[in-house]
Amino acid sequence: MLPGKPRRNLRFRSLRL
């Protein structure tokens, strides 16, 4: 969601999956 922190997005995607 945040372009400045793409690394955190990967963690959020894992939780949603």
DSSP file (Angstrom, degrees, kcal/mol; ACC not computed):
  #  RESIDUE AA STRUCTURE BP1 BP2  ACC     N-H-->O    O-->H-N    N-H-->O    O-->H-N    TCO  KAPPA ALPHA  PHI   PSI    X-CA   Y-CA   Z-CA
    1    1 A M              0   0    0      0, 0.0     3,-0.1     0, 0.0     0, 0.0   0.000 360.0 360.0 360.0 -37.1    0.0    0.0    0.0
    2    2 A L    >   -     0   0    0      3,-0.4     3,-0.6     1,-0.1     7,-0.2  -0.852 360.0-159.2 -99.4 124.1    2.9    2.4    0.8
    3    3 A P  T 3  S+     0   0    0      0, 0.0    -1,-0.1     0, 0.0     6,-0.0   0.732  93.9  57.5 -69.6 -22.2    5.3    3.0   -2.1
    4    4 A G  T 3  S+     0   0    0      1,-0.2     3,-0.1     2,-0.1    -2,-0.0   0.726 114.4  36.9 -80.7 -22.7    8.0    4.1    0.4
    5    5 A K    <>  +     0   0    0     -3,-0.6     4,-0.9     1,-0.1    -3,-0.4  -0.621  60.9 153.7-132.4  76.6    7.8    0.8    2.3
    6    6 A P  H  > S+     0   0    0      0, 0.0     4,-1.2     0, 0.0    -1,-0.1   0.755  72.1  65.5 -73.7 -23.9    7.3   -2.1   -0.2
    7    7 A R  H  > S+     0   0    0      1,-0.2     4,-0.9     2,-0.2     3,-0.3   0.898 100.9  48.7 -66.0 -39.0    9.0   -4.5    2.2
    8    8 A R  H  > S+     0   0    0      1,-0.2     4,-1.9    -3,-0.2     3,-0.3   0.838 103.0  63.0 -71.1 -30.3    6.3   -4.2    4.8
    9    9 A N  H  X S+     0   0    0     -4,-0.9     4,-2.3     1,-0.2    -1,-0.2   0.878  96.5  58.0 -61.4 -36.0    3.7   -4.7    2.1
   10   10 A L  H  X S+     0   0    0     -4,-1.2     4,-1.6    -3,-0.3    -1,-0.2   0.882 106.0  49.0 -62.3 -37.0    5.0   -8.2    1.5
   11   11 A R  H  X S+     0   0    0     -4,-0.9     4,-1.6    -3,-0.3    -1,-0.2   0.898 110.3  50.5 -70.6 -39.2    4.3   -9.1    5.2
   12   12 A F  H  X S+     0   0    0     -4,-1.9     4,-1.9     1,-0.2    -2,-0.2   0.884 107.4  54.2 -66.0 -36.8    0.8   -7.7    5.0
   13   13 A R  H  X S+     0   0    0     -4,-2.3     4,-2.3     1,-0.2    -1,-0.2   0.892 105.4  53.5 -64.9 -38.7    0.1   -9.8    1.8
   14   14 A S  H  < S+     0   0    0     -4,-1.6    -1,-0.2     1,-0.2    -2,-0.2   0.893 109.3  48.2 -64.4 -38.8    1.2  -13.0    3.6
   15   15 A L  H  < S+     0   0    0     -4,-1.6    -1,-0.2     1,-0.2    -2,-0.2   0.866 112.4  48.6 -69.6 -35.4   -1.3  -12.3    6.5
   16   16 A R  H  <        0   0    0     -4,-1.9    -2,-0.2     1,-0.3    -1,-0.2   0.862 360.0 360.0 -73.3 -34.3   -4.1  -11.6    4.0
   17   17 A L     <        0   0    0     -4,-2.3    -1,-0.3    -5,-0.2    -2,-0.2   0.526 360.0 360.0 -71.4 360.0   -3.4  -14.7    2.0
